[in-house]
């Protein structure tokens, strides 16, 4: 279930062009929650310690709500 911070975060990603690269495993946790919701998809990392996320159509729709 989405919480207000999830909506804030997906709007930030949408406004930044729909992509986000995250380096810290600790920071990746909040983005992984959005992957579970279907709002982001995780792409293969460019570096071993990073994760690359891209907004989905469902995420774009969620960004207009909340």
QUIKA-V52387 format. One record per backbone hydrogen bond with DSSP energy under -0.5 kcal/mol. CO is the residue of the C=O (numbers start at 0). NH is the residue of the N-H. Records with the same first field share a line. If there is no record, write none. Layout:
CO: NH ; NH
This chain:
2: 5 ; 6
3: 7
4: 8
5: 9
6: 10
7: 11
8: 12
9: 13
10: 14
11: 15
12: 17
13: 16
17: 54
19: 21 ; 52
21: 50
23: 27
24: 28
25: 28
26: 29 ; 30
27: 31
28: 32
29: 33
30: 34
31: 35
32: 36
33: 38 ; 39
34: 37
38: 55
40: 42 ; 53
42: 51
46: 49
50: 21 ; 52
51: 42
52: 19
53: 40
55: 59
56: 60
57: 61
58: 62
59: 63
60: 63 ; 64
61: 64
